[in-house]
Amino acid sequence: MRIRICKENRDKLQAALNEAQGKSRERTITVDDIICSTRDVEEELKIPKKYMVGIRVVSDQCCQNFPNAYKYTPYSTQYGMERTASGWFLTWVERKPTKRAGNYYNLELTEAAKMALVDRFTKF
């Protein structure tokens, strides 16, 4: 799967979500959640877009802690996206066991992105 994340592709993104989420009603996401997550990542990193090429993001927007008395494995809709020179692309969507709270976004940074982040934090 490789769908460009933009408002023009809402139908394609919704079709991918419908296929992954099926009849699930709890801990699901919407197309707007995916579109907003691209802005969230860019605003949080605050590095030039040329250094973002190749960054991969795994998102579990419904991550939370469950008490030990909860006897089932909670699942949530999770997705992966990748930044290219032309923008963000959705690479996969599926239902997986929910991660613990605090794992909203997991980033896989390129060396160029790491150097840009180090540069940003050493010069302020």
N, C-alpha and C positions, 0 to 999 in steps of 0.2 A: 504494500500500500504506500502510496506517495501522493498526498493531496496538499496542494498549496493552501495555507491558512490565510484566508481573506474573506471579506463579506460576500464577494461574488460567488464563492464556492460553498455557501451555506448548505445547499441541497446535498452536495457530495459529502460534506462533513456530517450532516445529519444522518445520511444513509449509513455511513460508517459507524456512527454512534448507535443507531437502531440495531444494526447487526450485532454489535458487541454487547449491548445492554439487554437485548431481548426483552423479556417481560419483567426485568428487575425494576423495583420501585425505590429501593433504598440505596443511598450512597451512589447516586448517578450524577452525571454531568450534562451540561448543555453545550451547544455550539458557541454560545457567548463566553462560556468559561474558557474554552480553548483559545478563542480569539483574544480575550483579555490576558491570558497567561503569557502571550508573546510580549505584550507591553510590559507586564510585570517583570519579566526576566530582563528585558532591555533597560528598564528604569533602575532595577536593582544593581546591575553590573556597571552601568554608566561608562562603557568603553565605546570607542568608535566601531561602527558596524563592520568595517573591513576586518577587524580582529575577531568578530563574532562568527565568521564563516567556519563551519565545521563543529560548532558547539552542539551537543546533544543534551536534551532535557527529558527526564522522566518525571511525570507529575502524578501525584495521588492527592487530589484536592479534597478528598473526604477522609484523610488520615486522622485517626484519633485513637486514644487509649481505651481499652475495654476492661472492665473488672474481671478478675479471675473467675468469678461465678458465671460469667457468660460462657456457656458450654459449646457454642458453635463457632466456626471460623467465619468471621465477618469478611465479606468481599466488597470491593468497590471498583468503580470503573477507573482504570489508569490508562495513560497514553504517553507516547513518546513523540518528540518533535525534534527536528534538526534545522539549523540555520544554514542557508546557502547564500550565494551572492545575490540571488533574486528574491530572497525572503525566507519565511518559515514554512516548513512542510511537516504535515502529520505523517509519521512513519508507521505507527501501530496504535490500536485501541483494543483493550480487552479487560475482562473482569479478572481480578487477582485478589489474593488476600490483602486486606487493608494493612497499611504500614502504621507504625507507631506515630503518635503526634510529633510534629517537628520535622517530618520528612515530606513536606509539601512539594518541594522541587528538589531533584537530585541532578546535578550538572556534571557533564563530562566535558571538560575544557580542553581546547587545543593549546599547544605551547605558545602560540601567538597571543591567545586570550589570556593565558596566565601571565605572560610578560606585560601585557597592557594593564592588567589588574595590579600587578606589583608596581608598575610605573605610576599608576593613579594613586596608590596608597603611600608611595615614598615622596611624592611631590604634591604638597597641599599647603 
